[in-house]
């Protein structure tokens, strides 16, 4: 099967006796002999996935489309970008994941403690394997930013969409710029990425 960008906001899933997992409710049309069923939550299978979702709040409500035909997928008129994975692991914000091909696996991993007074744990969804993934972005197409050992990257967590490569993530809590731009409510923090890889952000905040 193959994911093909139809327009900036619609992606086609071309099925040939195959299946795809996509965000529940994202099917806007389909052609051919295709059936749909619930695929549960991202982050594993069955009971374990449900426990992770309840504990972390990071989960996907997925459907599975199977058969032969074309399924058209979109969500809230958001921009859609298709990425190819070649055995890598993609860290992705769960709410930005539209669809993934059948040979990719998802999981929920612990990303660290936010720090400061709250000590709140943060989690991330990972997608691993060989295949394609369709990602959503608000405000325009994804912006891909390269990270190198000489140039670590700090991003607003509300703009973060995904990251891949030999990257390590940490949290920066002394973020004065958030107060300057009127986002000083609560405990301000940003995501810092070190290593070598690519971090993708959206030109709008959640």
Secondary structure, 3 states (H helix, E strand, C coil): CEEEECCCCCEEEEEEEEEEEEECCCEEEEEEEEEEEEEEECCCCHHHHHHHHHHHCCCCEEEEEEEEEEEEECCCCCEEEEEEEEEEEEEECHHHEEEEECCCEEEEEEEEECCCCCCCEEEEEEEEEEEEEEEEECCCCCEEEEEECCECEEECCCCEEEEEEEEEEEEECCCHHHHHCCCCCCCCCEEEEEEEEEEEECCCCC
